[in-house]
């Protein structure tokens, strides 16, 4: 499967963000991508009101994503916000296939950490999700989910060979925090690949500082998107700013890894 890691920096304007998805998907399709993965909060960056723009899958943003997927005959995965409970939203990963099918995963683990309370405005999801993309079983996760290994193990046991991990990873404010958060991002993503013996495609928002934006207390992204092999090797890693990378992944390559490191088969609890 040819996968495009689309590390973008989105802002407040939903229409502009959809236009960004449109242009970047066209670019990825021209490079032969079958799956184009955008970050969490592609619809609108964190730090802005989310309730006002949350919409169901028949709303204009999701409809636009579906049209882009059909036009370019690719699958597009992008973070959006759907209506939640009690005035909150759901942090949803939308997967739109070229045949018109739509799959959604609502982020289960909410980022109530480092002084940020995602649960104040977001309703948590409850269901781990595995879908089929280009004939391969693909698990879905979002950002803070990466700190919870059992989710990735459940996705693997449900058949996933590739797990998508869109994110908008909080950078912290001080230089020390930024170094630590980047180190954690790399460590956690590689650990989840080893836990699940799956490929991990971790696509983050780029760092807004690279386009002159002031630091924010909201988790607006650090870049460093990665594709990671099931044995923990980093296949590619991007920088801080807006960029993309194409990576070719063979889902069947998990089998020799699982044969030599059978952590799923050896589980006792």
FENFEN-V581886 format. One line per field, one symbol per residue. ss: DSSP state (@ for helix, = for strand, . for the rest). phi: phi as a letter, one per 40 degrees, with the letter a starting at -180 (. if undefined). burial: I if it has 24 or more other C-alpha atoms within 12 Angstrom, else O. A space follows every 10 residues. Layout:
# FENFEN-V581886
ss: ???
phi: ???
burial: ???
This chain:
# FENFEN-V581886
ss: .======... ...@@@@@@@ @@@@@@@@@@ ....====.. .......... .........@ @@@@@@@@@@ @@..====== ===.....== ======.... .=====.... .==..==@@@ .=......== ===..===== ==@@@@@.@@ @@@@@@@... .======... ....@@@@@@ @@@@@@@@@@ @@@@@@..== ====...@@@ @......... .....===.. ...====... ..======.. @@@@@@@@@@ ..@@@@...
phi: .cbbcbcbbc bccccccccc cccccdcccc cgccbbbbcd gccaccgbcb ccbcaccccc cccccccccc ccfbcbbaca bbcbcfgcbb cbccbbcccg cbbbbcdccc cbafgbbccc bbcccbbdbb bbbfgbcbcb abfddccbcc cccccccchc bbbcbcabcc cgbccccccc ccccdccccc ccccccfbcb bbbbcccdcc bgccdbcccb hbgfdabbcc cgcccaaccc ccaaabbcbb dccccccccc bcccccdbb
burial: IIIIIIIIII IOOIOOIIOI IIOIIIIIIO OOIIIIIIII IIIIIIIOOI IOIIIOIOOO IIIIIIIIII OIIIIIIIII IIIIOOOIII IIIIIIIIOI IIIIIIIIII IOOOOOOIIO IIIIIOOIII IIIIOIIIII IIIIIIIIII IIIIIIIIII IIIIIIIIII IIOOOOOOOO IIOIIIOIII IIIIIIIIII IIIIIIIIOO OOOOOOOIII IIIIIIIIII IIIIIIIIII IIIIIIIIIO IOOIOOIIOO OOOIOOOOO
